[in-house]
Amino acid sequence: MLTRLRATLVGLFQRDRFEHDMAEEMRFHMRAYADDLQRAGLSPEEAERRARMEFGGVESLREDCREAYGFQWFDELRQDLRYSVRQMVRAPGFSAAVIVSIALGIGANTAIFSLMDAVLFRTLPIADPSSLYYLAHQSAAGTWSTSSNYPLFDRYKSADVFSGVTAYSGETFTVATADGRERVNGQFVSGNYHEVLGVPIVLGRGFSNESDQPSGQPPVAVISHEYWERRFARRQDVIGQILSIGGRAVAIVGVTAPDFHGLDSGYRTDITMPIAVNVLDEPGFLSDREGWTSLSIIGRLAPGVTEGRALAAVDAIFTRFWWEPENAWARDPRSPSEFGRLTPAGKGSGWLRERYATPLRMLMGMVGIVLLIACANVANLLLARASARAREVAVRLSIGAARARLVRQFLTESLLLAGIGGALGLAIAMASSGAILSLFDTGQYPIRLEVGLNGRVLAFTIAVAILTGVGFGLAPAFSATRVDLTQALKESGMVRHRGRLAVGKTLVVAQVALCVLVIAASGLLVRSLRNLRTFDAGFQRDNILLFNLSTGDQSFTPESRAALYEQLDQRLRRLPGVAVVSFSSRSPIDNSAETRGIVVPGFQAPGRHGVSAYVVTPDFFQLFGIRLLRGRGFDASPRAGAPNVALVNEAMARFYFGSSDPIGRTLRFGTEQESSTIIGVVEDSRHEALREAAPATVYTPFWQPAKGLDGKADVRDRVTVEIRTTRSIEALEASVRNEVRALSKNATVWYIRTMQQQLDAALIRERLLAKLSSGFGVLALLLAFVGLYGVMSYRVARRVREIGIRVALGATRGIVLRRVLRETLSVAVAGLGIGLAAALATTKVVSAFLFELSPRDPALFAMVAVLLLVTALIAGYLPARRAAGVDPLQALRSE
């Protein structure tokens, strides 16, 4: 076997040597036999002649030897490839049309698959990711969350089913630089984070035994490889360097590997610090049980422990914790039970997959349809070409070529075209990935994805190219080799073949039907996005600039922070074109939520209740156009020692007070000592999500700091500043930074945006669906146009003689034109009818992503029908005009 393998390899890669050895062996056998014949008494000439005759045909024996060694298929493949290349060069226009059609279809599929790979399939570059699980919890209704708190994490650490349990919480740090302050994505982690996860470290060390309690030692941090390159230019002496984070000196002790960005999908973590650093600022963090925090818990299964056994242990620990009296705040009387849950963590957190899995599958289905349209297009082109090559096929069949051999030849041509188209499609996909990723690169925390060429994407592209080549090449290959030899050899031009024409028209009908599906779905998604952008959510959007301001540096005291805000408010109001300025804890539709439990005297109802809490300055309502319906607003200059007050929206008033007047009633937030008196009611506005009704909302004055259980009061160290301007927003951005820098070098301005940009950031998923689907719709329409044009052009070319006779007998140009257009419209209408019926049955797939729109919107389907009919008329008019201009004399002479 080894000898045979070695001979095969020599034959494939050293073919000249193989051919030389085979010829030498044949000559040896003939010489040996000739010598035997000479010894038997024959002359040398006769002996050589007899030896050649009895040895047989040399070329035939060589073919047998090549076939025995498996070289025949290789030689035929090489011949087929050479012939295919010659055919491509001979018809460059045809080849270009086929390759471009395939490239567009495969490129779209590869682009979406590479996005799916980044979001859904890629695992973390850590040790044994399959044994990592989030220790989550789930309600009886099926909703689940990974949010936890440190006391629960403390319980899980003792579970013997895990070899290690760790935790992390995302955070944004303010880091001092030579140019001022920058906001950096980071996280606080438990002291064994890198050891439990098995995070690769390229420089220094990670965390394996850091204490979660402040120890008095200087704080340390591990930075990402990307931050190391950006900030320190990959200097090897980075270990031991000091970062000023929030006014605190932190020493760098390690750098993670290039591909590790943390466990939160789409979020690049640049700085990791121990939880002990967070405890310095929040002393109650380790014992706080008043709510779930952003702390996520990860466990690595111990060797030999099954997922079922680990789940049972997690559920037992969580259940005991859940029913402790301190957690009564979390139990809903209507559905008090919650259970422990294990969620695989090998691919990171699941929020990105949950949010984008369905949209990406929808887009994949759409690009799959686009590829089918492209395949139908190419199949039509190949069918037309098969008619033109009928004489060539007939000649080859008549001299003994097997039909299977010719089918293989045609399939080789198809696969070569598909291969070139696939390579071009891969280049298109990689080139367009930047434009796709730009849709995610918006908002306060942009989604960062790595969409590039890897083994999985390359394998997908190769597989799609092969399936495409076989798919569009098989039917034309069989059709091309099924010819009438007598007729084909007599004809000098194309052979009439009604079967091919029927197949071509069927393919065009399918193209139009599939095109209707794509355009209908994309139209629904585009109109839904427009509805979301123009919907009256209860607040104004135009001419508003927003920016975040952070004063979390250790150098700020409560007094200096409040003074900074007051001075900044005054300076911003003096800027040219500034009409209104407000400060708030957050702004409408900024992807944040602050839900707080409240106590309303006299209100009793089962279940947990809370409100959406806002802290705002008085001008907040004027700036966003939120009207005061009853009562009065906040005072612009609050008096020292004045009682706490609050404004509520209509939804809050209805739920907690029914038909009673809420003005003069009191409420108290769960952790605050003092009650607030309701002084007014404002209209509802959708502050947290455009798709959801306005939540019950309570507004408290910005200059009225709340006092918690510790009795301390302070204004917020992170605020959003809103400015309504009558002039250019772009010119205002630089002025804002200058004003803040003039007041304090330790305050940080970040995430400057317009209100419309903030809304776009909240609609990333909808924008992704609308923009990509509309692009695929245009591509599908273009391919359907080319398909209709190609079939009608082929029809006109085949019927030149018939058209010439009709014109000679008196048919006018208009009659010929209408006849061709009528045939075009009949094909288009057939496809349109099938497509509309299919769209009515399938558009419910996109219904979950629609807003203020029915998935069977009649106006939209009417627009789709008109668009397809106009496209069909244009595609048919071009060959119809050519048919109407046929010269009868030339047409009759042509055959």
Residue, then its C-alpha position, 0 to 999 in steps of 0.5 A: m500500500l505504501t509503495r502504491l501511495r508513493a507511486t501515486l504521489v510521484g505520478l501526481f507531483q512528478r508526472d514527467r518522471f512517471e511518464h518517463d519510467m512508464a515508457e522505459e518499462m514498455r521499451f524494456h519489455m518490447r526489447a526483451y521479447a524481441d531478443d527472445l524472437q531473435r534467439a528463435g531465429l527471426s531477423p532483428e527487423e522482424a523480431e522488433r515488428r512482431a514484438r510491437m504487434e504482440f505488445g499492443g497499442v502503446e498509447s492504449l496501454r499508457e491510458d490503462c496504466r494511468e487509469a490503474y494508478g488513478f491518474q485518468w480522472f486527474d488528467e481529465l479534470r485538468q483537460d476540463l479545466r483548460y477547456s473551461v478556461r478557454q470557453m470563459v476567454r472566448a465569451p468574456g461577457f457571458s463569463a462576467a455576467v455569471i461571475v458577478s451574479i454568483a459573487l453578489g449572491i455568495g458575497a451577501n451570504t458570506a457577509i451575513f454568515s461572518l456576522m453570525d459567526a461573530v455573534l452566535f458561534r465564536t467561543l472565548p479564547i480561554a481554557d476549556p470554555s465548555s465547562l464554564y457556566y453562568l450561575a443565573h436564576q429564573s422565575a416561574a414565568g421563564t424569564w431569567s437573569t445573570s444579575s446577582n449580588y455579592p452575598l449570593f456569590d459568597r454562597y456559591k463559592s462553597a459549592d463542591v461541584f465547581s473547581g472555581v467560582t468567580a464574578y465580574s461587574g462591568e464598569t466605566f473608568t475615568v483615566a487621567t492622560a497627558d491630554g486630560r481625561e478619557r473614559v475606558n471600558g473596564q470591570f471589577v472582578s473577584g480575586n480569582y477571575h483570571e485563574v478560574l477562567g484560564v485567561p491567557i496572559v502575555l505579560g505579567r500576571g493575572f488575578s489568582n488570589e487577590s482579596d475582595q476585601p480592601s487590604g491596605q495594599p496599593p490597587v492593581a489592574v490588568i489591562s487588555h492587549e488592545y489598550w496596551e497597544r493604544r496607550f503604551a505602544r506595546r512597551q515591555d516595561v508596562i508592568g509596574q506603570i501607574l494609571s490614575i483611575g478616578g483620582r486613584a493610583v493603580a499599578i499595572v500587573g499584567v496584559t491579557a492575550p490579544d483575542f480576549h476582551g472579557l465575557d460580555s459579548g460585544y463589549r471590549t474590556d480594557i481595564t480589570m481591577p479587583i472588587a476590593v477597589n470598588v469596595l473602597d468607594e462602596p463599603g456596603f457592596l460586599s454585604d448589600r442585599e437590597g437588590w440585584t446588581s450587575l454582578s455576574i457569577i461564573g462557575r467552572l465544573a469540577p472534573g467528573v461533575t455533570e451539568g445536571r448535578a451542578l444544576a441541582a447544587v446551584d438550585a439548592i443554594f439559590t433556593r435557600f438564599w431566596w427564601e431568607p427574610e432579607n430577600a423579601w423585597a425580591r419576591d412577587p406575591r403573584s409568583p414568588s418562586e425563583f430557581g437556580r439556573l445554569t447557562p453556558a458561558g463558553k461564548g460569553s454573556g448571552w444578551l447579544r445572542e438573544r437580541y440578534a439571533t432572530p434578526l440574523r437568521m432572518l437576514m440569512g434567510m433573505v440572502g439565501i433567497v437572493l442566492l437562489i435568484a442569482c442561481a436561477n439567473v445563471a441557470n438561465l444564462l447557461l441554458a441559453r448558452a447550451s442552445a448556442r453550443a448544441r452543434e459542438v455537443a452533437v459533434r462530440l457525441s457523434i464521435g463517441a464521447a459519452r454523455a456522462r463525460l460531457v455532463r462532467q465537462f459542463l459541471t466543471e465549467s459551472l464549478l469553475l465559474a462558481g469558484i471564481g464567483g465565490a472568491l470574488g464574493l468573499a472579497i466583497a463580503m470582507a470589504s463590506s464588513g466595515a459598513i455593516l459593523s458601522l451600524f453597531d458602532t453607535g451609542q454610549y457603549p458601541i458593540r464591538l465585533e470581530v468580523g473577518l476571515n477565519g476557517r469557519v467563514l472560509a469553509f462556509t464560502i467554499a461549501v456555498a460555492i460548490l453547492t451553487g456551482v452544482g445547483f445552477g449547473l446540473a440542469p443546464a448540463f443535462s439539457a445541453t447533452r440532450v440534443d437531436l444529433t441529426q438536427a443539430l449537425k444540420e443547423s448552423g445556428m441555435v437549435r430550437h428547444r421548447g423544453r429549455l424555453a419552458v425551463g427558462k420561463t419557469l426559472v424567471v417566474a420563480q425569480v420574480a416570486l422570490c424577489v417579491l418575498v425579499i422586497a415585501a419583507s424589506g419594505l415592512l422593516v424599512r417602514s417600521l423603522r420610519n414609524l419608530r423615528t417619526f413616532d410621537a413618544g411624548f418628547q421633542r427631538d430636534n436641535i438638542l445636543l447631549f453629553n455625559l459629564s463625570t465628576g467621580d474623581q477623588s478630588f471632588t467633594p459634594e460641595s465642589r461638585a454642586a458648585l461645578y454644575e451651577q457654574l457650568d449651567q450659567r456658562l452654557r446658557r451664555l453660549p451663542g444660540v443656546a436656548v435651554v439647558s438642563f441637567s438630569s440623571r439620564s435622558p430619554i431613550d438612552n438605553s438606561a433604566e433606573t427602577r426604584g421601589i416606592v412607598v405610597p401611603g394608603f396604596q395597597a396592591p399585590g405584587r412588587h411595584g416600582v417607578s422609573a426614577y428621574v432626577v432633573t433640573p426645572d428646565f428639563f421639561q421645557l427642553f424636551g417639550i413635556r407639558l405640565l398638566r396639573g399643579r406646578g413645576f420645580d423652583a429654579s432656585p430652591r430654598a435651603g431647607a425646603p421640603n422635598v417635592a416630586l413630579v409624577n407622570e399620568a401613568m404613575a398618577r393613574f396606577y397609584f391614585g386612580s381617579s384621586d388627585p395626586i397633588g399634595r400626596t406623599l411618596r418615599f423611595g425605599t432607601e430614603q429617610e424623607s418623603s417627597t410631596i407631589i406638586g404636579v403631574v406631567e404628560d406621559s413620555r416614553h423615556e426607556a423604550l419606544r416600543e413600550a408604553a410610558p412607565a410610571t415615572v417620578y421626577t425629583p429636583f436635581w438640586q434636592p439630593a436624596k438622603g439614604l439610610d446612612g443620612k448622607a446626601d450628594v448630587r450625582d457624580r455622573v449626569t447628562v447635560e441637555i442643550r437646545t440650540t437655535r444654531s449649528i450643533e456641530a459648532l456647539e460641541a467644541s464650545v462645550r468641551n472648552e467650557v468644562r475644561a475651563l472650570s475643571k481639568n478633573a471633570t470628564v466630558w464624554y459621549i457627545r451626541t444629538m438626540q437623533q443620534q441617541l435614538d439611532a443608538a437605541l434602534i441599532r437592531e431595527r436599523l440593521l434589519a432595515k438597511l441590510s434588508s433594503g440592500f438585499g431587496v435592491l439586489a434581488l430586484l436587479l437580479a430579477f430584472v436581469g433574468l427577465y431581460g435575459v429570457m426575453s432577449y433569448r426569446v427574441a433572438r430565437r424568433v427573428r425569422e418569425i418576427g420578420i415574417r409577421v412584419a413582412l405580412g403587415a404587422t406594425r411596430g406597435i403590434v410586435l412591441r405589444r406582443v413581446l411586452r404582453e409575454t413579458l408581463s405574463v411571466a412577471v404576473a405569474g411570478l408576482g401572484i405566487g410571490l404575493a401569496a407566499a409573502l402574505a403567508t410568511t411575512k408574519v415572521v417579521s411581525a415581531f420587529l414591526f411597529e405601528l404596521s401590519p405584516r399584511d399592510p395592503a398599501l405596501f403590497a400594492m407598492v411591491a406589485v407596482l414596482l415589480l410590474v414597472t421593472a418587468l416593463i422596463a426589462g421587456y421593453l428593451p428586447a421588444r424595441r429590438a424585435a420591433g426594429v427587425d428588418p424583414l429582409q435581413a431576418l429572412r436571409s439569416e436562416 
